[in-house]
Amino acid sequence: MIQNLKNILAPIDFSHYSMDALRGAWELARDVNADLHVLHAVVPVNTVLSHITGEQTREVAREAAMVEQAEQELERIKRDELDNSRKVTTAVIVGHPVATIAAYAAKNQIDMVLLASYGRTGAEHLLGSVAERLVRHAPCSVLIFRRPSR
């Protein structure tokens, strides 16, 4: 099964946990000669576009700045940590993480999603909420990268 992987998705939130999982995904992708997709989901701002107030306008601008910052960080990661490989695709999408990851996986024929057992919050339970829900809703296999105890 592992030998048949052609596309691996590593969703990251830029936490230490997700960066460790990204390194594991990159190692696996190189070992099986698969393409690696690195995805960051920016949680959308809840706005009603028919009544944009000054506060909502600032939130939309903040969201756009977050997307731009994430794109720049993914470019840096691809260049500095992923050998600027042509086998690496990066994307930033605005959306709720589980739905965004599952939709991206379906659209891009992802064979396996490899993500950290927990992300930015670093919760001490076995699986974070995104990892747990993705296991149930992803259109492909999901491999949970559990960081070794330190």
Residue pairs with C-beta under 8 A, 6 or more apart in sequence:
1 141
2 28
2 32
3 32
4 111
5 28
5 29
5 32
5 34
5 111
5 112
6 34
6 35
6 109
6 111
7 34
7 35
7 37
7 108
7 109
7 110
7 111
7 112
8 25
8 28
8 29
8 34
8 35
8 36
8 37
8 110
8 111
8 112
8 113
8 114
9 25
9 36
9 37
9 39
9 101
9 104
9 105
9 108
9 110
9 112
9 113
9 114
10 18
10 21
10 22
10 25
10 26
10 36
10 37
10 38
10 39
10 113
10 114
10 115
11 18
11 38
11 39
11 40
11 41
11 97
11 101
11 113
11 115
11 130
12 18
12 19
12 21
12 22
12 38
12 39
12 40
12 115
13 40
13 41
13 97
13 119
13 120
14 40
14 70
14 73
14 120
15 116
15 119
15 120
15 122
17 116
17 117
17 118
17 119
17 120
17 122
17 147
18 115
18 116
18 119
18 120
20 116
20 145
20 147
21 114
21 115
21 116
21 145
21 147
22 38
22 77
22 81
23 81
24 114
24 145
25 36
25 114
25 145
26 36
26 81
26 82
26 88
28 34
28 114
29 35
29 36
29 87
34 87
34 111
35 87
35 88
35 89
36 82
36 85
36 87
36 88
36 89
37 88
37 89
37 90
37 91
37 104
37 108
37 110
38 74
38 77
38 78
38 82
38 88
38 89
38 90
38 91
39 90
39 91
39 92
39 93
39 100
39 101
39 104
40 70
40 73
40 74
40 91
40 92
40 93
41 92
41 93
41 94
41 95
41 96
41 97
41 100
41 101
42 63
42 66
42 67
42 70
42 92
42 93
42 94
42 95
43 94
43 95
43 96
43 97
44 63
44 94
44 95
44 96
45 56
45 59
45 60
45 62
45 63
47 56
47 59
47 60
48 56
52 60
63 94
67 92
67 94
70 92
71 90
71 92
74 90
74 91
74 92
75 90
77 90
78 84
78 85
78 88
78 90
82 88
91 104
93 100
93 104
94 100
95 103
97 130
98 130
98 133
98 134
98 137
99 137
101 113
101 115
101 130
101 134
101 138
102 134
102 137
102 138
102 139
104 110
105 113
105 138
105 139
105 140
106 139
110 139
110 140
111 140
111 141
112 140
112 141
112 142
112 143
113 134
113 138
113 140
113 141
113 142
113 143
114 142
114 143
114 145
115 130
115 131
115 134
115 142
115 143
115 144
115 145
116 128
116 131
116 144
116 145
116 146
116 147
117 126
117 127
117 128
117 131
117 144
117 145
117 146
117 147
118 125
118 127
118 128
118 131
119 128
119 130
119 131
121 128
127 135
127 144
131 142
131 144
134 142
135 142
135 144
